[in-house]
């Protein structure tokens, strides 16, 4: 029997457990796989057992790690060093260790410092999620999602294949990335969006008119502030372990906001025309991203709901024609000739 130990039973850890058990049931391999769960929160342990995300839980991390073939560390980044120390003490020889943390360079460094050579570490980050609570756990959470894989320098080929097997089994698509590359990318597409969401939520909710203003808020405000509902501890840890990349992208975002502020404050015809150009460029870039296909007929991102009733091809046609139609036409003089005619 293969034993998988999941340390951390939040949304990600519990979803991995549900996905493993679903696969085992569908393949008739239920007796060949045991999923053991550990979490310092009793409520998480009880919920994981109730929804059958794990076969059993234990209050002893040492017991959970013993005889584990694959160990999945699904904790906040700040807990990883302590978990790695426990793995060094209690995991069996040859165990494969992976993680699900949103930052990779720090985790790889901790693995190199704290894990013995008798275990094999392969970093991972599933690019999926919807809430931070175990109540949102879903066996299909990772289906179609990208799962970043960052092996340590000492990881064996068999260990890498084990983690790739887990990724495929959960329906995700693996993508190998350098840890520093990964951290820079997710700072731009995940961490800074959270901080911008927090900033908007704070600046509005602290205003004296917030009670009345909040009653008017609708879809735009809801979408822009959704990320502010994320786990404070998780994002605190992210900021602590990915500060350099986050600051670089924050500086770029602040500079862009300052440019927009300058144009809005100026309010001249030229400034307003420039604002419209910027808005059109952002709209077109967003539309191009939203209509990317992973394979023919399958959108790479979950954007089908926002593309109304038009097909991807029609949206791309609109994007192309919109660029042509958006070109400035020559203005006519009073005599009916264009300003370029003599």
TAKA-V553829 format. One record per pair of residues at least 24 apart in sequence whose ideal C-beta (glycine too) atoms are under 7 Angstrom apart, sorted by the first residue. I is the first residue (numbers start at 1). J is the second residue. Records with the same first field share a line. If there is no record, write none. Layout:
I = J ; J
This chain:
1 = 32 ; 33 ; 34
2 = 32 ; 33 ; 69
3 = 34 ; 36 ; 67 ; 68 ; 69
4 = 33 ; 35 ; 69 ; 70 ; 72
5 = 36 ; 38 ; 64 ; 65 ; 68 ; 71
6 = 35 ; 37 ; 54 ; 72 ; 74
7 = 38 ; 61 ; 64 ; 71 ; 72 ; 73 ; 74 ; 75 ; 83
8 = 39 ; 73 ; 74 ; 75
9 = 37 ; 39 ; 44 ; 45 ; 48 ; 53 ; 134
10 = 44 ; 74 ; 132 ; 134
11 = 129 ; 131 ; 132 ; 133 ; 134 ; 136 ; 137
12 = 74 ; 100 ; 126 ; 129
13 = 72 ; 74
14 = 48 ; 53 ; 134 ; 137
15 = 137 ; 138 ; 139 ; 141 ; 142
16 = 72 ; 74 ; 170
17 = 48 ; 53 ; 54
18 = 51 ; 53 ; 137 ; 138 ; 139
19 = 139 ; 142 ; 170
21 = 52
22 = 139
23 = 169
36 = 64
38 = 64
44 = 134
47 = 134
48 = 134
51 = 137
53 = 137
61 = 86
62 = 86 ; 90
65 = 90 ; 91
66 = 90 ; 92
67 = 92
68 = 92 ; 95
69 = 95 ; 96
70 = 96 ; 162 ; 166
71 = 95 ; 97
72 = 98 ; 100
73 = 97 ; 99
74 = 100
76 = 233 ; 234 ; 237
77 = 101 ; 103 ; 106 ; 107 ; 237 ; 238 ; 241
78 = 237
80 = 107 ; 110
81 = 110 ; 114
84 = 110 ; 111 ; 114 ; 115
85 = 114
87 = 115 ; 119
88 = 114 ; 115 ; 116
91 = 119
93 = 118
94 = 118
95 = 119
96 = 120 ; 122 ; 159 ; 162 ; 163
97 = 121
98 = 122 ; 123 ; 124 ; 163
99 = 123 ; 124
100 = 124 ; 125 ; 126
101 = 125
102 = 186 ; 190 ; 238
103 = 183 ; 238 ; 241 ; 242
104 = 150 ; 179 ; 182 ; 183
105 = 179 ; 180 ; 183
106 = 241
108 = 150 ; 152 ; 179
111 = 152
112 = 152
117 = 154
120 = 155 ; 156 ; 159
121 = 152 ; 155
122 = 149 ; 151 ; 152 ; 155 ; 159 ; 160 ; 163
123 = 150 ; 151 ; 152 ; 179
124 = 148 ; 149 ; 163
125 = 182
126 = 172
132 = 230 ; 231 ; 234
140 = 171
142 = 170 ; 171 ; 172
143 = 171
144 = 171
145 = 172
146 = 172 ; 173 ; 175
147 = 172 ; 173 ; 174
148 = 175 ; 177 ; 182
149 = 174 ; 175 ; 176
150 = 177 ; 179 ; 182
183 = 242 ; 245
184 = 245
187 = 242 ; 245 ; 246 ; 249
188 = 249
191 = 238 ; 242 ; 246
192 = 246 ; 249 ; 250 ; 253
193 = 227
194 = 227 ; 230 ; 235
195 = 250
196 = 253
197 = 224 ; 225 ; 226 ; 227 ; 228
198 = 228
200 = 224 ; 225
201 = 225 ; 228
280 = 326
284 = 319 ; 323
287 = 315 ; 319
288 = 319
291 = 315 ; 316
